[in-house]
Amino acid sequence: MRQSQWDAVVVGSGPNGLAAAIALARNQRRVLVLEGQERIGGGLRTDPSIVPGCRHDHCATVVPLAAASPFFRAIGLPERLVWVRSPAALAHPFDDGSAVLLWQDLERTADELGEDRGRYRALFQPLLERGDALLATLLSPAPGVIRFPEFPVPWSALLHFAREGTRSAIHLCQQFRTEQARALLAGLAAHSTLPLERVPSAAFALVLALCAHLVGWPLLRGGTAQLAARLIDELAAWGGRLQSGYPVHRLTEIPPARAVLLDLVPKNALALVGQRWPRWYRQQLARFRHGPGVFKIDWLLRDEIPWRATACALAATVHLGGTAEEIAAAERAVVNGRMPERPFVILVQPSQFDQSRTLAGVAVAWGYCHVPNGWQGDATDVIERQVERFAPGFRSRILARRAWGPHDLEMRNPNLVGGDLGAGWPTLRQLFARPSWWPWPPYRTPDPALFFCSASTPPGGGVHGLCGYWAARWVGRWLQRLDRVDRLKST
Ligand SMILES: Cc1cc2nc3c(=O)[nH]c(=O)nc-3n(C[C@H](O)[C@H](O)[C@H](O)COP(=O)(O)OP(=O)(O)OC[C@H]3O[C@@H](n4cnc5c(N)ncnc54)[C@H](O)[C@@H]3O)c2cc1C
């Protein structure tokens, strides 16, 4: 076999591309990462804001899955970062000026929920007993079958999760009597971008609340780019190389390597690989579905947000959508191709807890709502009206804004197809058979030297690096096979 300079080349430097590269480099493999943009990190980028001295995360800001990621923990990443935890993980305000808070402490959260106190405890207590192991199990390509060596499968917690999570969020909410509990769970489930009537939207509410109770919903001091910087350091320490400003359009542009890993969504991988994959596989990838897009606004504010429910100032993340029914209606409209008048808005107010992102007297915040995939309208007004609804006077504090529609997001990162932040819709079918059901595990492709490692593989979207970690395990096996062949040839 031709001796390549690289054992593996990774196309794309998002958290999954970097995690895959690190996992391989730590196994003495020669790794090169190629990134199309000038700056490394994909969804981990932090941008200089509209005003010098202020910073906005372009995508991820609240990174509980990074804090809980078994791979990031195994490489000692959490210890090398400064985590910022708001007192509460999440606030969810209502029109009457009240708010429900999700705290890291289970009892304190249950206490928020009045007569649903016991139900909330009964739902989460069994999940939390071996919460770390449960989360690690759920973040595997085949929960209960493939596992991290250090986390034995917590079978009873997994069964409880399967019972409660393999249903729709609406079904889950119906177990609760108070508006507070139902709205809290509906807002968590809405992160999935699935209609709340659809299975397994409940699983997203459970996983996000589980993270909140295990590790909080932390941010990184200075912005999420700090995480990218530590990953880059780690890769460099193991001899891996990075090349930015190197968009790959064809396989021939990739230096010779024994394996190529694609931190790409199927649509862009298809454009790059083309006929080298057989027709049946290309057809499978072409059927891969993207979910709704997002419309995001970065704000610079004169002072922090004037919440009517003052408790909202205790949480970095605020869910603006009112009741569970209202959130369900908004998400349903989006999936049906319509833009709701009152969208469900996920708002993050980082400077409230991390002064390093801004200047004295100025606050930074961002908010996004789901929009139909590829939507070309302007959601600025409906998003800001939702904020104003729960924080009268918000608009008068806006110094500057920068809006990102689906097209703008995709221009910045081709993985955000039509603005889909999840690299593919997490329907029941696309949860594990992602990006396709065959070959299995889905990091593999019919070409034994080509692999997927992006969030279009299990366990899907979010900053955890585990798609890359699991992909690297199968790439490692392929490289070992090539090593054996090389040894045989040389004897
Ligand atoms: C607005 C928004 C908010 C989000 N908020 C959060 C959050 O708070 N918490 C959280 O956990 N997650 C959040 N996410 C999701 C998270 O950012 C992604 O799930 C994660 O970044 C996916 O990582 P990845 O490595 O698979 O791909 P990406 O991070 O998308 O990285 C892919 C990289 O590949 C590069 N690339 C693409 N095509 C090519 C090519 N042809 N050649 C070379 N390079 C190429 C891209 O430039 C990019 O750098 C958010 C996403 C968005 C869009």
The ligand as an SDF file (V2000), in Angstrom:
LIG
                    3D

 53 58  0  0  0  0  0  0  0  0999 V2000
  -27.4700   29.1270   16.6340 C   0  0  0  0  0  0  0  0  0  0  0  0
  -26.9770   27.8350   17.2670 C   0  0  0  0  0  0  0  0  0  0  0  0
  -26.9620   27.7280   18.6510 C   0  0  0  0  0  0  0  0  0  0  0  0
  -26.5030   26.5560   19.2560 C   0  0  0  0  0  0  0  0  0  0  0  0
  -26.4530   26.4950   20.6160 N   0  0  0  0  0  0  0  0  0  0  0  0
  -25.9610   25.3880   21.2170 C   0  0  0  0  0  0  0  0  0  0  0  0
  -25.7930   25.3680   22.6230 C   0  0  0  0  0  0  0  0  0  0  0  0
  -26.0450   26.3650   23.3180 O   0  0  0  0  0  0  0  0  0  0  0  0
  -25.2990   24.2230   23.1910 N   0  0  0  0  0  0  0  0  0  0  0  0
  -24.9580   23.1270   22.4440 C   0  0  0  0  0  0  0  0  0  0  0  0
  -24.5150   22.1130   23.0050 O   0  0  0  0  0  0  0  0  0  0  0  0
  -25.0950   23.1400   21.0930 N   0  0  0  0  0  0  0  0  0  0  0  0
  -25.5790   24.2430   20.4720 C   0  0  0  0  0  0  0  0  0  0  0  0
  -25.6860   24.2740   19.1020 N   0  0  0  0  0  0  0  0  0  0  0  0
  -25.3650   23.0540   18.3240 C   0  0  0  0  0  0  0  0  0  0  0  0
  -23.8570   22.8290   18.1700 C   0  0  0  0  0  0  0  0  0  0  0  0
  -23.2230   24.0180   17.7700 O   0  0  0  0  0  0  0  0  0  0  0  0
  -23.6320   21.7230   17.1250 C   0  0  0  0  0  0  0  0  0  0  0  0
  -24.4080   20.5800   17.4530 O   0  0  0  0  0  0  0  0  0  0  0  0
  -22.1760   21.3020   17.0490 C   0  0  0  0  0  0  0  0  0  0  0  0
  -21.3520   22.4130   16.7680 O   0  0  0  0  0  0  0  0  0  0  0  0
  -21.9950   20.2440   15.9610 C   0  0  0  0  0  0  0  0  0  0  0  0
  -20.6280   19.9520   15.8680 O   0  0  0  0  0  0  0  0  0  0  0  0
  -19.9920   19.2900   14.5620 P   0  0  0  0  0  0  0  0  0  0  0  0
  -18.5550   19.0790   14.8430 O   0  0  0  0  0  0  0  0  0  0  0  0
  -20.7880   18.1060   14.1560 O   0  0  0  0  0  0  0  0  0  0  0  0
  -20.1810   20.3540   13.3740 O   0  0  0  0  0  0  0  0  0  0  0  0
  -19.9360   21.9080   13.2940 P   0  0  0  0  0  0  0  0  0  0  0  0
  -19.7320   22.5100   14.6110 O   0  0  0  0  0  0  0  0  0  0  0  0
  -21.0420   22.4250   12.4400 O   0  0  0  0  0  0  0  0  0  0  0  0
  -18.5620   22.0210   12.5060 O   0  0  0  0  0  0  0  0  0  0  0  0
  -18.4190   21.6560   11.1540 C   0  0  0  0  0  0  0  0  0  0  0  0
  -17.2010   22.3770   10.6070 C   0  0  0  0  0  0  0  0  0  0  0  0
  -16.9420   21.8930    9.2910 O   0  0  0  0  0  0  0  0  0  0  0  0
  -16.5640   22.9960    8.4780 C   0  0  0  0  0  0  0  0  0  0  0  0
  -16.8440   22.6200    7.0970 N   0  0  0  0  0  0  0  0  0  0  0  0
  -18.0420   22.3890    6.5400 C   0  0  0  0  0  0  0  0  0  0  0  0
  -17.8800   22.0460    5.2520 N   0  0  0  0  0  0  0  0  0  0  0  0
  -16.5430   22.0430    5.0000 C   0  0  0  0  0  0  0  0  0  0  0  0
  -15.7600   21.7540    3.8570 C   0  0  0  0  0  0  0  0  0  0  0  0
  -16.3030   21.3810    2.6850 N   0  0  0  0  0  0  0  0  0  0  0  0
  -14.4160   21.8570    3.9630 N   0  0  0  0  0  0  0  0  0  0  0  0
  -13.8170   22.1960    5.1330 C   0  0  0  0  0  0  0  0  0  0  0  0
  -14.5390   22.4920    6.2530 N   0  0  0  0  0  0  0  0  0  0  0  0
  -15.8790   22.4050    6.1770 C   0  0  0  0  0  0  0  0  0  0  0  0
  -17.4390   24.1300    8.9870 C   0  0  0  0  0  0  0  0  0  0  0  0
  -16.9120   25.3890    8.6430 O   0  0  0  0  0  0  0  0  0  0  0  0
  -17.3940   23.8760   10.4870 C   0  0  0  0  0  0  0  0  0  0  0  0
  -16.2990   24.5400   11.0830 O   0  0  0  0  0  0  0  0  0  0  0  0
  -26.1000   25.4510   18.4660 C   0  0  0  0  0  0  0  0  0  0  0  0
  -26.1170   25.5640   17.0740 C   0  0  0  0  0  0  0  0  0  0  0  0
  -26.5460   26.7470   16.4780 C   0  0  0  0  0  0  0  0  0  0  0  0
  -26.5330   26.8600   14.9800 C   0  0  0  0  0  0  0  0  0  0  0  0
  1  2  1  0
  2  3  1  0
  2 52  2  0
  3  4  2  0
  4  5  1  0
  4 50  1  0
  5  6  2  0
  6  7  1  0
  6 13  1  0
  7  8  2  0
  7  9  1  0
  9 10  1  0
 10 11  2  0
 10 12  1  0
 12 13  2  0
 13 14  1  0
 14 15  1  0
 14 50  1  0
 15 16  1  0
 16 17  1  0
 16 18  1  0
 18 19  1  0
 18 20  1  0
 20 21  1  0
 20 22  1  0
 22 23  1  0
 23 24  1  0
 24 25  2  0
 24 26  1  0
 24 27  1  0
 27 28  1  0
 28 29  2  0
 28 30  1  0
 28 31  1  0
 31 32  1  0
 32 33  1  0
 33 34  1  0
 33 48  1  0
 34 35  1  0
 35 36  1  0
 35 46  1  0
 36 37  1  0
 36 45  1  0
 37 38  2  0
 38 39  1  0
 39 40  1  0
 39 45  2  0
 40 41  1  0
 40 42  2  0
 42 43  1  0
 43 44  2  0
 44 45  1  0
 46 47  1  0
 46 48  1  0
 48 49  1  0
 50 51  2  0
 51 52  1  0
 52 53  1  0
M  END
$$$$
